[in-house]
Amino acid sequence: MRAVLFIIMAFWFLPVSSQTLKIMGSDESFLPFYYGNDLSEGILVEVINEFTKQTGIAADFVPMARKRQAWAMERGLANAVFANPLWMPLPDQMHAVGPLLTWRDRVFAQPGRRPDSFDDLKGGICLRRWFVYSDGLEGRIGSHLVRHDGYNAQQMLQMFLRKRCDYIVMNETEFRFLAQLGDVDPEPYSTELIDAEWPVYLGILENETALIEAAEAFFSTYTIDVEAMLPRLPRPDR
């Protein structure tokens, strides 16, 4: 009787465990959420590793330029992505699991400056080249703010810590992660002013029914503890 039950269970779980969750990730890396060779490190990588451990479903991150995500989905190179539902590739064909965490672009300021609104921002501000910020911030650049562009988050933060600008706008988790690597206390620089905020979901193609059911069940009881993960994340290669 036990042998019969085992065979039935094996066939029951086969449709799920035989599939792979192939998660699209930016090939530029997305500190500290996923980065490293083949996007093998980061907060969301640890989360998906735990998902694999608990469900038995194989999962991989697929490095891909963001502008090619829809193309890759259509060709079966990936079947999932971490994103806001409004920005998912093939949004009409995807199921959103979550939200799993909240992305916040926070304004950080040199010690002694505590802006309560965008009207308080005057001086120099470090931003990422080619990145689109909120209307509230963009409207002050040129008349009240001198913009200093960095090509990536690391360069922006170096400019800010060397006091080349009075303010910087970064994802708050990214700022804390990079500050931690440089043995910098982020608290004196933090403000309550948020430039943008949105929930992040795991989007899975709707035809991946078994994967969706497994992800919904897993994330119904799993909480992403960013505070616990940050201190143990490895240093990026570059």
Secondary structure, 3 states (H helix, E strand, C coil): CHHHHHHHHHHHHHHHHCCEEEEEEECCCECCCEECHHHCECHHHHHHHHHHHHHCCEEEEEEECHHHHHHHHHCCCCCEEEECHHHCCCHHHEEEEEEEEEEEEEEEECCCCCCCCHHHCCEEEEEECCCCCCHHHHCCECCCEEEEEECCHHHHHHHHHCCCCCEEEEEHHHHHHHHHHCCCCCHHHEEEEEEEEEEEEEEEECCCHHHHHHHHHHHCCCCCCHHHHHHHCCCCCC
